[in-house]
Amino acid sequence: MKMRIVQERDDFIELLIQEEDASIIDSLSEYINRIDGVEYAGYRIDHPLTGDITLTVKTRGKPTARKAVLEALKNLRDFVVSIQEEVQKL
């Protein structure tokens, strides 16, 4: 995965994500939207052949958009770990 910041303010961030499947970005977007203070998080696939995905996050200022992304990544990681633990019990 390659990622770079296209635009950033305290309440807004736009990330360009390359070489990643859209399904993981969809899950990340859902987790971002669950955070208090987030107005919206969404993504668009710029073109299916390029693999470029743009993730956009807007907050009310608290938390910052960057912190919302980081918190959502942690929450998504914790969820994946819990699934892995349940599967290992089978």
C-alpha angles and dihedrals in degrees: 000000000000120000134179136172113248096179134358138182127154091268099034140047132175117194129190110213122191135186095019133114115251093230093071091048089050090054091047091051090052091051092049091052090056093062117101111248096030113124094187145337123191143148140213131202104230093202129343093227096051096048091220115148124185117207116196125191128184123185136179088248098271112102101023114241091249092053091049091054092048092048092049091050090053092048092048091048090051090051092051091049091051091052090049091052092050092049091050089057092059 
